[in-house]
Amino acid sequence: MNDAALKPDTHEIVVDEVFPHQPETIWKTLTTAELMGRWLMMPEGFEPIEGKRFTYQTTPAGGWDGTIHCEVLEVKPNERLSYAWKGGHADNTGYGSPLDTVVTFILSRAENGTRLRLVHSGFVLPKNETAFQKMGEGWKKVVKNIGALASGED
């Protein structure tokens, strides 16, 4: 048996959109704390620097205080931003169960703008089923918010 066979089956959320903005405009929207707070949640301590740790605060659930612990994993300006996204509590089932995932934003030039591909990976099913479903719908809205906010940043 190889290592891959020992790893739990994981799933990812993928949202793909093309916006009529330059990559630099989308990048600014993704990496400026004040702007992030307008399309997702206000990050505490965020800087687009590899290794930088920061948090988001959301609704607590059961034993979980609602804190999402993040660490910037990769920064390629105007191309790629990736960070760890961890939260939840072992005593919770459904919403608020332990989550150890990665969020990646990939930007590429497209005709008349920028393609933004969001990949939120590492969901273990069925343990993370509730988060997977809710966040799958949520990320679709969030990506549209990024585009709307970028329209004001051009």
Secondary structure, 3 states (H helix, E strand, C coil): CCHHHHCCCEEEEEEEEEECCCHHHHHHHHHCHHHHHHHCCCCECCCCCCCCEEEEECCCECCECCEEEEEEEEEECCCEEEEEEEECCCCCCCCCCCEEEEEEEEEEEECCEEEEEEEEEEEECCCCHHHHHHHHHHHHHHHHHHHHHHHCCC
